[in-house]
Amino acid sequence: MDNITIKNTYSKNGKWKFDVEIGDDSNRQMYSVVLDRDYYIYLTNEKIPAGQLIQDVFMFLLSHESKEKIISDFDVRQVKDYFPDFEKDIKVY
């Protein structure tokens, strides 16, 4: 599995923005991901940090498609539109 690295995190108006890198120097993909605080609470009940949820989201995505096929700029809420099982698989109880 490729390395998943969160490079930067920003917070504004109840949303986080994560800059994420997958791969290594020879084959790297960059992503910009938004996570709304309410959706974070819905998915995690605050049992894991937001950064861990982002790691889990990318592990989920990589289990379904290659890093080259993942949209480079997305909101975590969009994932369920492409993968209906996302919330069931990712939700922390």
N, CA, C and O atoms as a GROMACS GRO file, in nm:
protein
  372
    1MET      N    1   0.085  -0.118   0.000
    1MET     CA    2   0.000   0.000   0.000
    1MET      C    3   0.089   0.124   0.000
    1MET      O    4   0.194   0.126   0.063
    2ASP      N    5   0.046   0.226  -0.071
    2ASP     CA    6   0.119   0.352  -0.077
    2ASP      C    7   0.116   0.424   0.058
    2ASP      O    8   0.023   0.408   0.136
    3ASN      N    9   0.220   0.504   0.082
    3ASN     CA   10   0.224   0.589   0.202
    3ASN      C   11   0.121   0.699   0.188
    3ASN      O   12   0.108   0.760   0.082
    4ILE      N   13   0.048   0.724   0.296
    4ILE     CA   14  -0.049   0.833   0.302
    4ILE      C   15   0.004   0.932   0.404
    4ILE      O   16   0.022   0.898   0.522
    5THR      N   17   0.030   1.056   0.360
    5THR     CA   18   0.087   1.156   0.448
    5THR      C   19   0.001   1.282   0.444
    5THR      O   20  -0.028   1.336   0.337
    6ILE      N   21  -0.040   1.327   0.561
    6ILE     CA   22  -0.111   1.454   0.570
    6ILE      C   23  -0.006   1.563   0.584
    6ILE      O   24   0.067   1.568   0.684
    7LYS      N   25   0.002   1.650   0.484
    7LYS     CA   26   0.107   1.751   0.479
    7LYS      C   27   0.069   1.877   0.559
    7LYS      O   28   0.153   1.932   0.630
    8ASN      N   29  -0.054   1.921   0.548
    8ASN     CA   30  -0.100   2.042   0.616
    8ASN      C   31  -0.247   2.026   0.653
    8ASN      O   32  -0.321   1.955   0.586
    9THR      N   33  -0.287   2.094   0.760
    9THR     CA   34  -0.426   2.096   0.801
    9THR      C   35  -0.463   2.241   0.833
    9THR      O   36  -0.389   2.311   0.901
   10TYR      N   37  -0.578   2.283   0.783
   10TYR     CA   38  -0.628   2.417   0.810
   10TYR      C   39  -0.770   2.405   0.863
   10TYR      O   40  -0.843   2.312   0.827
   11SER      N   41  -0.810   2.496   0.948
   11SER     CA   42  -0.946   2.495   1.002
   11SER      C   43  -1.007   2.633   0.983
   11SER      O   44  -0.944   2.735   1.013
   12LYS      N   45  -1.131   2.634   0.933
   12LYS     CA   46  -1.200   2.761   0.912
   12LYS      C   47  -1.350   2.735   0.904
   12LYS      O   48  -1.394   2.646   0.832
   13ASN      N   49  -1.426   2.813   0.978
   13ASN     CA   50  -1.572   2.808   0.972
   13ASN      C   51  -1.629   2.667   0.989
   13ASN      O   52  -1.720   2.628   0.915
   14GLY      N   53  -1.578   2.592   1.083
   14GLY     CA   54  -1.630   2.459   1.110
   14GLY      C   55  -1.590   2.352   1.010
   14GLY      O   56  -1.649   2.245   1.007
   15LYS      N   57  -1.489   2.382   0.929
   15LYS     CA   58  -1.440   2.284   0.832
   15LYS      C   59  -1.289   2.275   0.842
   15LYS      O   60  -1.220   2.372   0.873
   16TRP      N   61  -1.240   2.155   0.816
   16TRP     CA   62  -1.096   2.134   0.804
   16TRP      C   63  -1.062   2.118   0.657
   16TRP      O   64  -1.143   2.067   0.579
   17LYS      N   65  -0.944   2.161   0.621
   17LYS     CA   66  -0.890   2.133   0.488
   17LYS      C   67  -0.758   2.060   0.510
   17LYS      O   68  -0.671   2.106   0.584
   18PHE      N   69  -0.744   1.947   0.445
   18PHE     CA   70  -0.625   1.865   0.456
   18PHE      C   71  -0.555   1.858   0.321
   18PHE      O   72  -0.619   1.836   0.218
   19ASP      N   73  -0.425   1.879   0.322
   19ASP     CA   74  -0.342   1.854   0.204
   19ASP      C   75  -0.279   1.718   0.226
   19ASP      O   76  -0.204   1.697   0.321
   20VAL      N   77  -0.310   1.626   0.137
   20VAL     CA   78  -0.269   1.486   0.153
   20VAL      C   79  -0.182   1.444   0.035
   20VAL      O   80  -0.206   1.483  -0.079
   21GLU      N   81  -0.082   1.364   0.065
   21GLU     CA   82   0.010   1.312  -0.036
   21GLU      C   83   0.008   1.160  -0.026
   21GLU      O   84   0.015   1.103   0.083
   22ILE      N   85   0.000   1.096  -0.140
   22ILE     CA   86   0.005   0.951  -0.145
   22ILE      C   87   0.117   0.910  -0.239
   22ILE      O   88   0.128   0.962  -0.350
   23GLY      N   89   0.198   0.816  -0.195
   23GLY     CA   90   0.306   0.764  -0.278
   23GLY      C   91   0.441   0.809  -0.229
   23GLY      O   92   0.457   0.853  -0.115
   24ASP      N   93   0.539   0.797  -0.317
   24ASP     CA   94   0.676   0.836  -0.283
   24ASP      C   95   0.728   0.934  -0.388
   24ASP      O   96   0.652   0.978  -0.475
   25ASP      N   97   0.854   0.968  -0.380
   25ASP     CA   98   0.911   1.069  -0.470
   25ASP      C   99   0.895   1.035  -0.617
   25ASP      O  100   0.880   1.124  -0.700
   26SER      N  101   0.898   0.907  -0.650
   26SER     CA  102   0.891   0.869  -0.791
   26SER      C  103   0.748   0.860  -0.845
   26SER      O  104   0.727   0.864  -0.966
   27ASN      N  105   0.648   0.847  -0.756
   27ASN     CA  106   0.509   0.833  -0.798
   27ASN      C  107   0.418   0.891  -0.691
   27ASN      O  108   0.362   0.818  -0.609
   28ARG      N  109   0.402   1.022  -0.693
   28ARG     CA  110   0.328   1.092  -0.587
   28ARG      C  111   0.203   1.158  -0.643
   28ARG      O  112   0.206   1.217  -0.752
   29GLN      N  113   0.095   1.149  -0.569
   29GLN     CA  114  -0.030   1.218  -0.600
   29GLN      C  115  -0.062   1.310  -0.483
   29GLN      O  116  -0.040   1.273  -0.367
   30MET      N  117  -0.112   1.430  -0.513
   30MET     CA  118  -0.149   1.527  -0.411
   30MET      C  119  -0.300   1.549  -0.413
   30MET      O  120  -0.363   1.546  -0.519
   31TYR      N  121  -0.358   1.570  -0.294
   31TYR     CA  122  -0.502   1.587  -0.280
   31TYR      C  123  -0.531   1.700  -0.184
   31TYR      O  124  -0.454   1.726  -0.091
   32SER      N  125  -0.643   1.767  -0.206
   32SER     CA  126  -0.695   1.868  -0.116
   32SER      C  127  -0.833   1.819  -0.072
   32SER      O  128  -0.922   1.801  -0.155
   33VAL      N  129  -0.850   1.797   0.059
   33VAL     CA  130  -0.971   1.734   0.109
   33VAL      C  131  -1.036   1.823   0.216
   33VAL      O  132  -0.968   1.873   0.306
   34VAL      N  133  -1.167   1.841   0.206
   34VAL     CA  134  -1.242   1.919   0.304
   34VAL      C  135  -1.325   1.824   0.388
   34VAL      O  136  -1.386   1.729   0.338
   35LEU      N  137  -1.326   1.850   0.519
   35LEU     CA  138  -1.406   1.772   0.613
   35LEU      C  139  -1.484   1.867   0.701
   35LEU      O  140  -1.425   1.944   0.777
   36ASP      N  141  -1.615   1.862   0.692
   36ASP     CA  142  -1.704   1.942   0.774
   36ASP      C  143  -1.710   1.884   0.915
   36ASP      O  144  -1.719   1.762   0.931
   37ARG      N  145  -1.704   1.968   1.016
   37ARG     CA  146  -1.703   1.922   1.155
   37ARG      C  147  -1.826   1.837   1.189
   37ARG      O  148  -1.814   1.735   1.258
   38ASP      N  149  -1.944   1.876   1.142
   38ASP     CA  150  -2.065   1.799   1.171
   38ASP      C  151  -2.058   1.659   1.110
   38ASP      O  152  -2.101   1.562   1.172
   39TYR      N  153  -2.004   1.650   0.990
   39TYR     CA  154  -1.991   1.519   0.925
   39TYR      C  155  -1.886   1.435   0.997
   39TYR      O  156  -1.902   1.314   1.012
   40TYR      N  157  -1.778   1.499   1.042
   40TYR     CA  158  -1.676   1.430   1.123
   40TYR      C  159  -1.740   1.369   1.248
   40TYR      O  160  -1.715   1.253   1.280
   41ILE      N  161  -1.822   1.448   1.317
   41ILE     CA  162  -1.888   1.398   1.439
   41ILE      C  163  -1.982   1.284   1.404
   41ILE      O  164  -1.987   1.184   1.476
   42TYR      N  165  -2.057   1.297   1.295
   42TYR     CA  166  -2.148   1.192   1.251
   42TYR      C  167  -2.073   1.060   1.225
   42TYR      O  168  -2.119   0.954   1.266
   43LEU      N  169  -1.959   1.070   1.158
   43LEU     CA  170  -1.885   0.948   1.123
   43LEU      C  171  -1.805   0.889   1.239
   43LEU      O  172  -1.784   0.768   1.244
   44THR      N  173  -1.760   0.972   1.331
   44THR     CA  174  -1.666   0.924   1.433
   44THR      C  175  -1.715   0.934   1.577
   44THR      O  176  -1.657   0.871   1.665
   45ASN      N  177  -1.820   1.012   1.601
   45ASN     CA  178  -1.863   1.041   1.738
   45ASN      C  179  -1.744   1.094   1.821
   45ASN      O  180  -1.740   1.078   1.943
   46GLU      N  181  -1.650   1.155   1.751
   46GLU     CA  182  -1.527   1.214   1.809
   46GLU      C  183  -1.440   1.110   1.882
   46GLU      O  184  -1.366   1.145   1.974
   47LYS      N  185  -1.449   0.985   1.839
   47LYS     CA  186  -1.370   0.878   1.902
   47LYS      C  187  -1.230   0.867   1.842
   47LYS      O  188  -1.141   0.805   1.902
   48ILE      N  189  -1.209   0.927   1.725
   48ILE     CA  190  -1.076   0.930   1.664
   48ILE      C  191  -1.050   1.072   1.616
   48ILE      O  192  -1.144   1.146   1.588
   49PRO      N  193  -0.924   1.112   1.605
   49PRO     CA  194  -0.893   1.247   1.554
   49PRO      C  195  -0.933   1.262   1.407
   49PRO      O  196  -0.940   1.164   1.333
   50ALA      N  197  -0.958   1.385   1.366
   50ALA     CA  198  -0.996   1.412   1.227
   50ALA      C  199  -0.890   1.362   1.130
   50ALA      O  200  -0.924   1.309   1.024
   51GLY      N  201  -0.764   1.378   1.164
   51GLY     CA  202  -0.657   1.331   1.077
   51GLY      C  203  -0.662   1.180   1.056
   51GLY      O  204  -0.634   1.132   0.947
   52GLN      N  205  -0.697   1.107   1.160
   52GLN     CA  206  -0.709   0.961   1.147
   52GLN      C  207  -0.825   0.926   1.055
   52GLN      O  208  -0.816   0.831   0.977
   53LEU      N  209  -0.935   1.001   1.065
   53LEU     CA  210  -1.047   0.977   0.974
   53LEU      C  211  -1.003   0.997   0.829
   53LEU      O  212  -1.040   0.919   0.742
   54ILE      N  213  -0.926   1.102   0.803
   54ILE     CA  214  -0.877   1.126   0.666
   54ILE      C  215  -0.790   1.010   0.620
   54ILE      O  216  -0.802   0.965   0.506
   55GLN      N  217  -0.703   0.960   0.707
   55GLN     CA  218  -0.623   0.841   0.673
   55GLN      C  219  -0.716   0.725   0.637
   55GLN      O  220  -0.694   0.656   0.537
   56ASP      N  221  -0.818   0.703   0.719
   56ASP     CA  222  -0.912   0.593   0.696
   56ASP      C  223  -0.989   0.612   0.565
   56ASP      O  224  -1.014   0.516   0.493
   57VAL      N  225  -1.026   0.736   0.535
   57VAL     CA  226  -1.097   0.765   0.409
   57VAL      C  227  -1.009   0.725   0.290
   57VAL      O  228  -1.056   0.662   0.196
   58PHE      N  229  -0.881   0.761   0.296
   58PHE     CA  230  -0.793   0.726   0.184
   58PHE      C  231  -0.766   0.576   0.178
   58PHE      O  232  -0.751   0.521   0.069
   59MET      N  233  -0.759   0.510   0.291
   59MET     CA  234  -0.743   0.364   0.288
   59MET      C  235  -0.867   0.300   0.223
   59MET      O  236  -0.855   0.206   0.145
   60PHE      N  237  -0.985   0.353   0.257
   60PHE     CA  238  -1.108   0.305   0.195
   60PHE      C  239  -1.103   0.327   0.044
   60PHE      O  240  -1.129   0.235  -0.034
   61LEU      N  241  -1.069   0.450   0.003
   61LEU     CA  242  -1.065   0.481  -0.140
   61LEU      C  243  -0.964   0.393  -0.214
   61LEU      O  244  -0.992   0.343  -0.322
   62LEU      N  245  -0.847   0.376  -0.155
   62LEU     CA  246  -0.744   0.295  -0.220
   62LEU      C  247  -0.781   0.148  -0.227
   62LEU      O  248  -0.728   0.074  -0.310
   63SER      N  249  -0.871   0.104  -0.142
   63SER     CA  250  -0.918  -0.035  -0.150
   63SER      C  251  -1.018  -0.053  -0.265
   63SER      O  252  -1.050  -0.166  -0.303
   64HIS      N  253  -1.066   0.060  -0.320
   64HIS     CA  254  -1.163   0.055  -0.428
   64HIS      C  255  -1.109   0.101  -0.563
   64HIS      O  256  -1.163   0.065  -0.668
   65GLU      N  257  -1.001   0.180  -0.561
   65GLU     CA  258  -0.946   0.230  -0.687
   65GLU      C  259  -0.802   0.276  -0.666
   65GLU      O  260  -0.756   0.293  -0.553
   66SER      N  261  -0.732   0.295  -0.776
   66SER     CA  262  -0.592   0.339  -0.768
   66SER      C  263  -0.586   0.486  -0.729
   66SER      O  264  -0.682   0.560  -0.746
   67LYS      N  265  -0.472   0.527  -0.677
   67LYS     CA  266  -0.456   0.667  -0.635
   67LYS      C  267  -0.470   0.763  -0.752
   67LYS      O  268  -0.510   0.878  -0.732
   68GLU      N  269  -0.439   0.718  -0.871
   68GLU     CA  270  -0.451   0.803  -0.989
   68GLU      C  271  -0.597   0.833  -1.025
   68GLU      O  272  -0.625   0.931  -1.093
   69LYS      N  273  -0.689   0.749  -0.980
   69LYS     CA  274  -0.830   0.768  -1.011
   69LYS      C  275  -0.905   0.847  -0.905
   69LYS      O  276  -1.020   0.887  -0.927
   70ILE      N  277  -0.843   0.871  -0.791
   70ILE     CA  278  -0.908   0.948  -0.685
   70ILE      C  279  -0.908   1.096  -0.725
   70ILE      O  280  -0.806   1.149  -0.768
   71ILE      N  281  -1.021   1.161  -0.712
   71ILE     CA  282  -1.034   1.303  -0.745
   71ILE      C  283  -0.938   1.383  -0.657
   71ILE      O  284  -0.926   1.356  -0.537
   72SER      N  285  -0.868   1.479  -0.715
   72SER     CA  286  -0.763   1.550  -0.642
   72SER      C  287  -0.814   1.654  -0.544
   72SER      O  288  -0.740   1.695  -0.455
   73ASP      N  289  -0.939   1.697  -0.557
   73ASP     CA  290  -0.994   1.800  -0.470
   73ASP      C  291  -1.139   1.761  -0.438
   73ASP      O  292  -1.225   1.766  -0.526
   74PHE      N  293  -1.166   1.721  -0.313
   74PHE     CA  294  -1.301   1.675  -0.282
   74PHE      C  295  -1.336   1.699  -0.136
   74PHE      O  296  -1.249   1.721  -0.051
   75ASP      N  297  -1.465   1.694  -0.109
   75ASP     CA  298  -1.521   1.700   0.026
   75ASP      C  299  -1.551   1.555   0.066
   75ASP      O  300  -1.602   1.478  -0.015
   76VAL      N  301  -1.519   1.520   0.188
   76VAL     CA  302  -1.541   1.381   0.234
   76VAL      C  303  -1.686   1.340   0.214
   76VAL      O  304  -1.713   1.222   0.187
   77ARG      N  305  -1.781   1.433   0.227
   77ARG     CA  306  -1.923   1.399   0.206
   77ARG      C  307  -1.949   1.343   0.066
   77ARG      O  308  -2.044   1.268   0.048
   78GLN      N  309  -1.868   1.379  -0.031
   78GLN     CA  310  -1.888   1.333  -0.169
   78GLN      C  311  -1.859   1.184  -0.187
   78GLN      O  312  -1.908   1.123  -0.282
   79VAL      N  313  -1.781   1.126  -0.100
   79VAL     CA  314  -1.737   0.987  -0.120
   79VAL      C  315  -1.857   0.894  -0.127
   79VAL      O  316  -1.857   0.801  -0.208
   80LYS      N  317  -1.958   0.917  -0.044
   80LYS     CA  318  -2.076   0.829  -0.044
   80LYS      C  319  -2.153   0.835  -0.177
   80LYS      O  320  -2.225   0.741  -0.211
   81ASP      N  321  -2.137   0.945  -0.252
   81ASP     CA  322  -2.202   0.955  -0.383
   81ASP      C  323  -2.142   0.857  -0.483
   81ASP      O  324  -2.211   0.812  -0.575
   82TYR      N  325  -2.016   0.825  -0.466
   82TYR     CA  326  -1.945   0.732  -0.556
   82TYR      C  327  -1.943   0.590  -0.501
   82TYR      O  328  -1.943   0.492  -0.576
   83PHE      N  329  -1.943   0.580  -0.367
   83PHE     CA  330  -1.936   0.449  -0.301
   83PHE      C  331  -2.044   0.444  -0.193
   83PHE      O  332  -2.021   0.488  -0.081
   84PRO      N  333  -2.162   0.390  -0.226
   84PRO     CA  334  -2.274   0.390  -0.131
   84PRO      C  335  -2.244   0.320   0.002
   84PRO      O  336  -2.309   0.350   0.102
   85ASP      N  337  -2.149   0.229   0.005
   85ASP     CA  338  -2.115   0.158   0.128
   85ASP      C  339  -2.018   0.236   0.217
   85ASP      O  340  -1.982   0.189   0.325
   86PHE      N  341  -1.975   0.355   0.173
   86PHE     CA  342  -1.873   0.430   0.244
   86PHE      C  343  -1.907   0.455   0.391
   86PHE      O  344  -1.829   0.419   0.479
   87GLU      N  345  -2.022   0.514   0.418
   87GLU     CA  346  -2.054   0.550   0.557
   87GLU      C  347  -2.062   0.425   0.645
   87GLU      O  348  -2.016   0.427   0.759
   88LYS      N  349  -2.121   0.320   0.594
   88LYS     CA  350  -2.132   0.196   0.672
   88LYS      C  351  -1.994   0.140   0.704
   88LYS      O  352  -1.970   0.093   0.815
   89ASP      N  353  -1.905   0.146   0.608
   89ASP     CA  354  -1.769   0.089   0.627
   89ASP      C  355  -1.678   0.178   0.711
   89ASP      O  356  -1.591   0.127   0.781
   90ILE      N  357  -1.696   0.308   0.705
   90ILE     CA  358  -1.601   0.400   0.769
   90ILE      C  359  -1.647   0.446   0.907
   90ILE      O  360  -1.564   0.488   0.988
   91LYS      N  361  -1.775   0.438   0.935
   91LYS     CA  362  -1.831   0.493   1.060
   91LYS      C  363  -1.774   0.422   1.182
   91LYS      O  364  -1.763   0.299   1.186
   92VAL      N  365  -1.739   0.503   1.282
   92VAL     CA  366  -1.685   0.453   1.409
   92VAL      C  367  -1.800   0.448   1.509
   92VAL      O  368  -1.867   0.548   1.532
   93TYR      N  369  -1.822   0.330   1.568
   93TYR     CA  370  -1.934   0.316   1.663
   93TYR      C  371  -1.886   0.311   1.805
   93TYR      O  372  -1.967   0.300   1.897
   0.00000   0.00000   0.00000
